[in-house]
Amino acid sequence: MYLHQKVIRTRLFLIIDRLIFIVFGLVIEYPTQSIAYLTYMKSIATMKGVTIISTRLSNKRGYITLAIILYLFLISLFGQFHVRNYNFKSDYNRLINITFSFEHLPLICHSSQPTFIVIVHSSPENFVKRKTIRETWGGKTNNVSLLFALGHTENVQIHKEIEREYEVHQDLLEGSFLDTYHNLTYKHVMELKYTVYHCPEVKYLVKLDDDVFVNMPNLKEFIHLYNLENANSTSILCSRMSGNPVLRSGRWGVPVEEYPDEYYPDHCSGFAIIYPQRAVAALYAQAQKTKYFWIDDAFVSGIVAKGAGLTHTEIADLFLSDEEVVGIVDFDFTNITKPFLFGRMNLDDYQIRSLWDFVKHHTPKASILDYLKIE
């Protein structure tokens, strides 16, 4: 006798696939990641886009398997966990102070286990910028686990183009919030949420803007070498901003009632940040219980990081200066020998392509770790 079981939920087979990891992870080494998987199981069972999967299981094995699935599902649905001083409970459909869902959810860590993932802040209309990244440092030939983070757009034509783009590339991570300047914090925390729930085994999250150049060969080497000595670090790697006053007018103007302090806490210049996985989990947990603030760099890497007790490691020396970018792009300088990870922000298509051509034909003559200042 066989039990014909129709499982009417998208990718429900992931529950069985990860069962052993969960059991051993909870008991032994990866409690936080395992619990993230349990909560993810709940999300799988409530996602849109249902697929019917037919399986043939023996009566005994089938009922046992279904019982285990039901048990884990109920834990993830109703359970509340206390792991490493963090009260971890299901908040998959909440983003800080709003109800949330992923409108596009590519699972780049399901079929592979990358050391790091790259998530790029992008606006829905920035088709050319995303194309440039895919054809240079973020191309598939570079074996990069890359996503572009977007919010929802109300522009019907752009929405249609986004849908076509997703069908072709499968690399758009889209949230249900409206993609506006004052919603950038939602986008930033969405990336943390994605990493916690869907890539819990990666060691680093690299957060970027879509007008930044990445020296991908150097970034891979740097993360590998850095992780050898700092595998348990929670320090955020970035170009650190210290003592920045809170502006009360202009584009960055913030009313006193919204943020009363005179200065922001130390935070990152947000166009390029490297988050260790342990920092990601701590930031996400803290962000979910922190009052929303729309300047995402100051909020996530400053206010939330301070609340979570995290520090920053300065890597400004691993960024190209404006003068170095101009020298490479406009004057074909070849005597820039320092190893670097990132170009500056606000680069155009031509500059990014020129820098990528430079990287492909030049090898740094110094160790990249020599330029890292660990305080």
PyMOL commands that set and color helices and strands:
alter all, ss='L'
color gray80, all
select helices_A, chain A and resi 13-17+19-27+31-44+59-78+127-135+140-142+156-169+181-198+216-230+277-287+296-307+316-318+322-331+349-361+368-371
alter helices_A, ss='H'
color red, helices_A
select strands_A, chain A and resi 2-8+52-58+80-83+86-89+94-95+98-99+102-104+116-121+146-152+172-178+204-209+236-241+267-276+312-314
alter strands_A, ss='S'
color yellow, strands_A
deselect
rebuild
show_as cartoon
